[in-house]
Amino acid sequence: MSKFVRVAGTAAALLFAASPAGAQGVVNVYCSVQVEWCQAAATEFEKATRIKVNMTQKGSGEVLAQIRAEAQNPRGDVWFGGTGDPHLILADDGLSEPYDSPLLAQLHPWAIRQHEIAKKRSVGVYSGAVGFGFNRELLARKSLAAPTCWADLVKPEYKGEVQMANPNSSGTAYVVIATLIQIMGEEQAFGYLKQLHPNINAYARAGTGPIKAVARGETGVSISFVHDATTEANAGFPVGYSTPCEGTGFEIGSMSIIKGSRNMANARRFYDWALTPEAQKLGFDVAKQMQMPSNKAAPLPQGAPDLTKIKLVDYDFVKFGQAAERKRLLERWDREIGSLAR
């Protein structure tokens, strides 16, 4: 065992050893990862600390809206997971608490960078890239090639064959819009989305909805995080993935403590625990999620997409993590894309 891993394990032990087995209390967590992961996190944290977890699973956009609505009377303590842009918006709104976890030094630079951009109000938990998921069997039956570029998705042969999420409720879809803007420029990106619209059969509520529809054979192609496609493939579904030849964006799945938390000490306990290697393994061990964990001592799941081999844009987390920019882009999407007949 390396010295680093021994130190990481010791730090994690110190965080929780000080709490008596009969410790009381509760922490309310809004969770924006897969429900199995949320449930496992609640169970394992309760085992480690004897602190009861009230867990609510929702998409990133929905959680952001809920925290804003509850700003005068906060009901949540921690927001765990979901794309980083909404967490930065929460920080920009002043609705999350600054916190320096003692585990911060154990994290990858991209996770620490998220913490710095958010002025200590958020931190990276995992990372993953945007791409295309596709059902191999369904595409073969329809004599369709798997898409490999953004330009492929607007071809006439994909009419009604593509699914993506609604950016108002899904952080995944907002990352897609921000990615296209950074590749093409805003005017061309919205022109592209208009071209794409006839090929879209549904705008799902949650970011994982489209890839699950691909796995079930309900749609041929999804615009998704590629680690979600790998998860479905590992579950035995005929799912493959590709990343766009023009380049693509990526998420830094994040975590924030909600301003005005009524259980601040327990919120910090959960935050610290969620950054340990043991906690970060749960995404794969329980939910078979294939994101890259933020703790350097947490193993990268075997077969997980390697971000170092994907053509990534220099994603502008500062710009697209601003509340005003998100609001403007979502309003434009509603006006120019969401209102179109289908």
N, C-alpha and C positions, 0 to 999 in steps of 0.2 A: 504493500500500500504506500502511495506517495505521501510525502510530508504534507502536501496541500490537502489531500483528501482527509488525512488525520486531523488537520486543523479545522477543516470544514465540519467534520463530524463532531469535534469537540465543541465548536461554536454552537452547533444545533443543540447539542446536549445541554449546554449551559443555559440556553434560552428557555428550556422546558423543565429542567431538573429542579429549578427553584420553586415550582408550583406544586403544592400538595395534591395528592391524588384526589382529595375530596373537594377541590376548588369549585366554587359556585360561579354562576354568571351565565351570560348569553351574549352572542354576537349575531347580528343580522347581516347576511351577505347577499348582495345581488350578484348573480353569477351569469356570465355570458360565454361560457364554454358549453360543451355537450353535457346533457343532463346526467349521464353516467359519471362523468368527471366531477360535476358539481356534487353529486350524492356521495362519491368516494371522498372528496375533500372534507365534506361535513362529517362523515363517519370517522375518518382518521384523525381529524383535528380534535374531535370530541374525545377519542381514545387517548390522545397525547396530553390533553389539558383538562379534561372534565368540564370544559366550557360548552354549553349547548349551542348549536348552530341552527338558526332559522334561515334556510336557503331558498332563494327564489331565482329561477332560471328564466332569463329573457335575453333577447338580442340587444346589441350595443345601443342602437338608436332608441329602443324602448326604455332602456335603463337610464340613458341620458335624459330623456324627457321626464321620466318619473322623478329622478333626483331634482331636476329643476322645479317640478310641480310641488315637491315636498320641501323646498328650500327653507320655508319659514317654520316647518315642523318636521325635521328629518326623521325618517323611520328606518333608514338603512345605516349601517356602520362601515361596510367595506364593499367596494365594487371589484369583483375578481374576474379577470379575463375580458375578452372582447378587444376589438381593434384599438390601436393606440390613439388615433385621431380624436374620437369622442372623449377619451380620458384627458387629452390635452385641452379640449374645449371646456371640460369640467374645471380644469385647473385655471384656465383663462377667465372663467366665470367666477372664480373664487369660491367654488363649491366643494373643493377638496382640501384636505389638511396637509401641510408640509410634514414630512417625516423622513428621517435618516435611519434606515434599518441597520443594525450591526452586521447584517449579511451582505450589505451593498458591495463590499470589496471582493466578494466571491463571484460577482456577476460578470458576464461578457460585456465588452465596451458598448455595444448597441443598447443594452438594457440600462446601463449607467447613463448613457446619452439621453435616453428618454427621461430619466430622473432629472437630469440637468435642464433639459428643454422645459419641463413642467415646473421648474423652480421648486423641486423636491416634493411636488404634489402627486407624483405618479412614478411608477417603475415598470420596467419590462419584465415579463414573466416567460414569454416564448416568442418565437418569430416564425413566419411562413410567407411564401410567395403566392401571388395570384397566377392562375393559369386556367386551363380548360380540362374538365373531366369529360369522359365520353364512355358510352356503353358500346363495347366492341361488337357484341352480337347484334344489337339493334342497327348500328351503322352498317354492318356487313349485309344484313337483310335488305337494307335500303340502298345498297351499293354506294354508300357515302364514305369518303375518306375522312380520317380524323383530322380536325383542324390543328394547324401548327403556327398560325399567325393571326393577329387581329383581323387582317384583311380577309381571311377565310370566312369568318363568321357572317359577313354581310353578303356572301354569295347566294344567288337565288335558290340553289339546291338545299340550303339549310332553312328554308322557309318553314316556320313552325317547329323547328327542331332544337331550338336553343332556350335555355332557361337561366335567368339570373335573379338576384334578390332585389327588393325595393330599397333604395338607399335611405328612405325615411325611417325605416325600422332596422335596417341591416348595416352594420359597420363594414362588412365585406363589400357590399355594393358601393358604398361611398369611396372605399379605397380604389375600386375599379374606375370610378369617374375621375378621381384625382390622378390615377395612373395614366389614363387616356389623355388628360389635359397636359401632363408632363411629357408625354411622348409626341403629341400632335399639335398642342396649342388648344386653347379653349374653344374657339369657333369651330375648328375642324373636329374636335372631340365631340361636340354636341351634334355636328353634322353626321358624324359616324354613328352616334347613338340613334339618330332618326333613321338612318339606313338600316340599322340593326333591328329596330322595333318590329318590322313585319316578320322577322325570323324568331322573335321571342314568343313563346307560348304561354308564359306566366312570369310575373314578378313576385317571387316568393317572399313571405314575411321575414324569414330568417336566412342568414347567409349559408347555412348548411342544407337548407331545403332543396336547392337545385341539384346538388350532388347526390342526395338521397333519392331524388326523382330519377336521376341517371341510373343509380344502382337498381331501382325497381323496374327499369325499362319504360318509364313514363315519358322520358325525353332522351334524345340522343346525345345532347351536349349541354354542359353547364359551364358557367363562368364562376369559378370557385377558387378557394385556396387549395393548392395541389396536395397538401398534406391530408386534406379531407378525402381526396380521391384515393390516395394510398390506403387510408383507413378502410374505405369500402372494398377495395381490391383485396386487402388482407382478410376481410370478412367473407370472402368467397364470391363476391359479385364480379361480373365481367367488365370491370372498370379499368380504364387506362387514363393517363393524363399527359399533357404536353404544356410547355411554357412558350409564350408568344415569341416569334422570331424577332419582332421589332423591339422587344424588351418588355419588362413588366415591373409592377410595383410589389411592395411587400408590407406586411403588418408587423408591428411590435405589440403583441398581445400584452395588455398592461393591467395594473392593479392600483387602486386609489382608496384612501380613507376619506369617507364623506364628512364634510365640514358639519360640525354640530352633532357628531356621533354621540349617542347617549351612553355608549359602552366603549369609550376611547381606549382604555387599557386592554380590553379584550380585542378590539379592532387591531391594535398594534401587535398583539400576540398572534392573531391570525395572519397578518401581513408578514411578520417575520417567519412564521412557520411555512407559509406558501413559497418562500424563497429558498427553502432548504432543498438539498438534492432528493431527500426522501419524499417530500411533498411533490416535487416536480416530476418524479417518476410515475405518479399516479395517472397522468394524462395518457401514457402509453400502457401501463400495466393493467389499468381498469377499463379505460375507454378506447384503447388502441389508437390514440391520437398521435400524429407523427410530426408535430411541431418541434423545432429546436428549442430546448430548455434554456433559460437564461443563466442558471447556475452552472459554472464551468465544471463542477464535479458531477453534475447530472448527466448520465450517458445519453448520447444521441440515439434514438431508436433505430435499430437495424432496418435498412430499407427506406428511411426517411429521406425526402428530397434534400439534396445538398445545395444550399443557397450559394455556395462558392462556385457552382457549376451552372448557375442560371444567370441569364443576362438581365440584370436589375437596373432600374432607373435610380438616379440619385434622388430618392424620394424626399420631398420637402415637407418634413413633419411640422415645421414651424408654421408655414403658410396654411397648410390644409388642416392643421390642428387649431385654427382660430375659429371662434364661434361665429363671427360675422361672415367669414368665408364659407363655412359649412352651410349656414342659413341661406346665403346667396345662391350657392350652387344647387341646393335642394329645391329652392323656389324655382330656379331656372329649369331643373329637371321636371318638376311638377307641371310647369307651364308648357314646356316644349316637348316633353316625352311622355310623362305620365298621363297627360290629357288626350293623347292620340287615341283614335279608335283602334280596336283590335278585333 
